[in-house]
Amino acid sequence: MKEMFKVKVNIQPYTLNFKFDAGTSRGVLRKKETYIIGIQSDTFRGVSGLGEAGPLKGLSRDDRPDFMSKAKVIIEKVEGLSFAEDWQEILLAIQELPQIDELPSLRFGLETAFLDLIHGGKRKIFSCGFYDQRQAIPINGLIWMGGKKFMQEQIEQKLEDGFDCIKMKIGALDFDLECQLLEMIRNRYSAKEISLRVDANGAFNLQEALGKLNILSQYDIHSIEQPIKPGNTAEMAYLCQHSPVPIALDEELIGVIHVNDKKTLLEQIKPTYLILKPSLLGGIAATREWIDIAENTGIGWWMTSALESNIGLNAIAQFASSLMPTLPQGLGTGQLYHNNFSSPLTITNGSLTYEPQKPWSIPYLFPSGFQ
């Protein structure tokens, strides 16, 4: 019989402050509210598992004013249970918690805090090349919206930093200006040298979308994320069938919980790629369902952080690495904040690496006894 253990859980809010005004088609971001989860157990004395629940304002299902009160109800349930020291059984137990589907980022935060705990509280979530062998994960360099000069500066910096995959947010500025910036890159680098991704965050209207996709195809675009708003299944399916630019679903996946609904959505739309954000999709087990369906139907995928701190970013990076991805991942958000937690996560030559000589530094968020 497997040994069972009980836990004590603490959750604390934390505000991350951007270094700049981060522009998207949904508005400008200056701060990010997140929640850090700490888990301890008498079975694992002297260590704490850390996780992060990071609802994304205006997008997450759990972006709600009663998040903390709902979370505390679920946490009380967690503290009343006993868990086996087996990561798959832990994920299953969390999946079965009442009301956990209402708070997908909390589910991810609990999953990762538990996995950190049973691995010794060393910020190890999975056995994977990224953590165990310090294997680099290729990532895309993210270009935020802003004035032309600001966007040009970002592009130049990413190219100088060695990124060979650039992702540019589009849809809030003048479309001609956005095309000029893409053309600037293409005039200097071919698609074999620099892969270009664009993210519209649903900004195109149904009437203009195909025309804009035809224009974007002139720049050898690798893919476009969510060209139109989610929920327009027939229109998105039409675009996926006729677009000269491969389409990736992102916001379209949010709130689709049951595995049969996931299969139906992908069968109807037939996208080329999926963009997977564990904090928005309901964590590790829920994201694995999307990946299994995608790989069984020939759909590509990559994983992306959803503006988490380095605690959440580390968990997503290890999760992605454990699945041995073949495409650059969207994991370059750790340098966005003035007050992120110091960590071994390092970006070099367009890749994310885990450098164990760089220590974690987590402020005293929790009561005495949590570390």
Secondary structure, DSSP 8 states (H G I E B T S, - for coil): ---EE--EEEEEEEEEEEEEEEEETTEEEEEEEEEEEEEE-GGGTT--EEEEE---TTTSTT-STTHHHHHHHHHHHHHTS-EES-HHHHHHHHHTSTTGGG-HHHHHHHHHHHHHHHTTSSS--S--HHHHS---EEB-EEE-B--HHHHHHHHHHHHHTT-SEEEEE-SSS-HHHHHHHHHHHHHH--TTT-EEEEE-TTBS-TTTHHHHHHHHGGG-EEEEE-SB-TT-HHHHHHHHHH-SS-EEESGGGTT--SHHHHHHHHHHH--SEEEE-HHHHTHHHHHHHHHHHHHHTT-EEEEB--S--HHHHHHHHHHHHHT--SS-BB--GGGSBTT--B-SEEEETTEEEE-TTS--B----S-TT--
